[in-house]
Amino acid sequence: MSLQDHFRPPLSTQRHWHSFHNAWSTYLAENLNQILPEGYFAEPNVQFGIEIDVATWSEDPLPTAAPAIAGSPQWMPRSPTATLPFQPTTDNIEVQIFNAQAGPTLVGAIELVSPANKDRPSHRTAFVSKCQTYLQQGIGLVIVDVVTTLSANLHNELMQQLDLPVESFPSDLYAIAYRVADTDGTSHLSVWQEPLTISQPLPILPLFLKSGIFLPLDLEQTYRYTCSRQRISISAQKH
């Protein structure tokens, strides 16, 4: 099985990419749960945003007040000091790895990029900010981008946001692993970059957890299994 284009015909007209990404994240978590040590677990976290890009009239809804306490006037907050534009991450397609011994505590994350994550500057900034937060907390991270219909490179934008002096990664499709570690009291970020190509196999990447454990993340095996379970064959890609 080789990487297929889930965002262009013929496959995009036969299968929904979001269904595939949902299933892939589930099987990634399932695979990790078979090899994670005792006290750790992985679970998928998939949320798709719904947006309407047509301008409409709107009215500010009145805030819902808390029930009044008997004998006391109903309390309402004053007007906000500021109301600013803010773009939360619209799509989350990720696998989160937790250490259950003291929590659960998030120690690793795998992000499967969606078209909405990279279709406009505000969405890209939201995605990059989330990844930046993971790394600044020492959480192990892997980003996988197989979206062929948009050319934004979120890894490059993440490096710019972190103000790191690295060359731009030229591939539009990629899988990249990140590890934050301390050596002699100095923190450093290690990066494993793998370009992805349609019709070529996917790589195995290291998934480093905050606790220092690392695991092989077999993207090819889980991708092949997902295609099989979704009844997607190589013939679906032939013109």
C-alpha positions in Angstrom: 0.0 0.0 0.0 1.3 3.5 -0.9 0.1 6.9 0.0 -3.0 7.9 -2.0 -4.5 11.3 -2.7 -7.6 11.5 -0.5 -8.4 15.1 -1.6 -8.6 14.8 -5.4 -10.6 12.6 -7.8 -11.0 9.8 -8.3 -10.6 8.8 -4.6 -12.1 12.0 -3.2 -15.4 11.3 -5.1 -15.5 7.8 -3.7 -14.5 8.3 -0.1 -14.8 11.1 2.4 -11.3 12.3 3.6 -12.6 13.2 7.1 -14.0 9.7 7.6 -10.6 8.3 6.6 -8.7 10.6 9.0 -11.1 9.8 11.8 -10.4 6.1 11.3 -6.7 6.5 10.8 -6.4 8.4 14.2 -8.4 5.5 15.8 -6.0 2.9 14.4 -3.0 4.9 15.3 -4.2 5.1 18.9 -5.0 1.4 18.9 -1.5 0.5 17.6 0.2 2.7 20.2 -1.9 1.1 23.0 -0.4 -2.3 22.1 3.2 -1.1 22.6 2.9 1.6 25.3 4.2 0.6 28.7 2.0 0.1 31.7 0.6 3.4 33.0 0.2 5.0 29.5 -2.6 5.1 27.1 -3.4 6.7 23.7 -6.8 7.9 22.6 -8.0 9.7 19.4 -9.4 13.3 19.6 -11.3 14.2 16.5 -13.3 17.4 16.2 -14.4 19.0 12.9 -15.4 22.7 12.9 -18.4 24.0 11.0 -18.1 27.4 9.4 -20.3 29.6 7.3 -18.4 32.1 5.3 -21.4 34.2 4.1 -21.7 37.5 6.0 -25.0 37.8 7.9 -26.6 40.2 10.3 -26.3 39.2 13.9 -27.3 40.3 17.3 -25.3 39.9 20.5 -27.2 37.4 22.7 -27.9 38.4 26.2 -25.7 36.5 28.7 -27.3 33.7 30.7 -27.4 34.8 34.3 -26.9 32.4 37.2 -29.9 31.7 39.3 -30.5 34.4 41.8 -29.8 33.6 45.5 -32.8 34.0 47.7 -32.9 37.5 49.2 -30.1 38.8 46.9 -30.3 40.8 43.6 -29.4 38.9 40.4 -25.7 39.5 39.5 -24.7 40.3 36.0 -21.1 41.0 34.8 -20.2 44.4 33.4 -19.3 44.9 29.8 -16.0 43.3 28.8 -12.9 45.4 28.9 -12.0 44.3 25.4 -13.5 42.1 22.7 -10.8 41.0 20.2 -10.7 38.8 17.0 -9.7 35.3 18.0 -9.5 32.1 15.9 -9.5 28.8 17.8 -8.4 25.7 16.0 -11.4 24.6 13.9 -10.4 21.0 13.2 -8.6 18.7 15.6 -7.6 15.4 14.2 -5.1 14.0 16.7 -4.0 11.2 18.9 -3.1 12.1 22.4 -0.9 10.0 24.6 -1.3 10.2 28.4 0.6 9.1 31.4 -2.1 7.8 33.8 0.2 7.5 36.8 -0.1 11.1 37.9 -3.1 12.4 36.1 -3.8 11.6 33.3 -1.0 13.9 32.0 -0.5 14.6 28.3 2.9 13.5 27.2 2.6 13.1 23.4 0.5 14.1 20.5 0.1 13.1 16.8 -1.5 15.8 14.6 -3.1 14.8 11.3 -3.5 18.0 9.3 -6.8 18.8 7.8 -7.6 21.3 4.9 -9.2 23.7 7.4 -5.9 23.8 9.4 -4.1 25.4 6.5 -6.7 27.1 4.3 -6.3 30.7 5.7 -3.8 32.6 7.9 -5.9 32.6 11.0 -6.4 28.8 10.9 -2.7 28.2 10.3 -1.9 30.5 13.2 -4.3 28.6 15.5 -2.8 25.2 14.5 0.8 26.5 14.9 0.0 28.0 18.3 -1.3 24.7 19.5 1.8 22.9 18.3 4.0 25.6 19.9 2.3 25.1 23.2 2.9 21.3 23.1 6.6 21.8 22.4 7.0 24.5 25.0 5.6 22.1 27.5 8.0 19.4 26.5 5.3 17.2 24.9 6.4 15.0 22.1 4.8 15.8 18.8 4.4 14.4 15.3 2.7 16.3 12.5 1.5 14.4 9.4 0.3 16.4 6.4 -1.2 14.5 3.4 -3.5 17.4 2.3 -2.7 17.8 -1.5 -5.2 20.6 -2.3 -3.4 23.4 -0.3 0.3 24.2 -0.3 0.9 25.9 3.1 3.7 24.3 5.1 2.7 24.4 8.8 6.1 23.0 9.9 7.9 26.0 8.4 5.4 28.4 10.0 6.0 26.6 13.4 9.7 27.1 13.0 9.2 30.8 12.3 6.9 31.1 15.2 9.5 29.6 17.5 12.1 31.9 15.9 14.4 29.0 15.1 17.2 29.5 12.4 16.4 26.5 10.2 16.0 26.2 6.5 12.5 25.9 5.1 11.4 22.3 4.5 10.5 22.2 0.8 7.9 19.4 0.7 4.2 20.2 0.8 3.5 16.7 2.1 5.4 15.5 5.1 5.6 13.7 8.4 7.8 15.3 11.0 8.6 14.2 14.6 9.7 16.7 17.3 11.5 16.1 20.6 12.3 18.6 23.3 15.1 17.5 25.6 17.7 18.9 28.1 21.4 18.3 27.7 23.7 19.7 30.4 21.0 22.1 31.5 20.3 23.4 28.0 17.0 22.7 26.2 17.1 21.8 22.5 14.6 20.8 19.9 15.4 17.7 17.7 13.4 17.3 14.4 13.0 14.2 12.2 11.7 15.2 8.7 10.3 12.9 6.1 8.8 14.1 2.8 5.8 12.2 1.7 5.0 11.4 -2.0 1.8 10.1 -3.5 2.2 6.4 -4.6 5.1 5.9 -2.2 5.1 4.2 1.2 4.9 6.1 4.4 7.8 6.2 6.9 8.3 5.0 10.5 9.0 8.0 12.8 10.1 8.2 16.4 7.4 9.3 18.8 9.1 10.8 21.9 7.0 11.2 25.0 7.6 13.8 27.7 8.7 11.1 30.1 11.7 10.2 27.9 10.2 7.1 26.4 10.2 6.8 22.6 8.2 4.5 20.4 8.2 3.6 16.7 5.2 5.3 15.0 4.6 3.1 12.0 2.5 5.3 9.6 2.7 2.8 6.8 1.3 -0.1 8.8 -1.6 1.9 10.3 -2.3 3.6 6.9 -2.5 0.3 5.2 -4.8 -1.1 7.9 -7.1 1.9 7.7 -7.3 1.6 3.9 -8.2 -2.1 4.2 -10.9 -1.4 6.8 -12.3 1.4 4.8 -12.3 -0.8 1.6 -9.9 1.5 -0.2 -7.7 -0.2 -2.8 -4.9 0.8 -5.0 -7.3 0.6 -8.0 -9.3 3.5 -6.5 -6.4 5.8 -7.5 -6.0 4.7 -11.1 -7.3 7.0 -13.8 
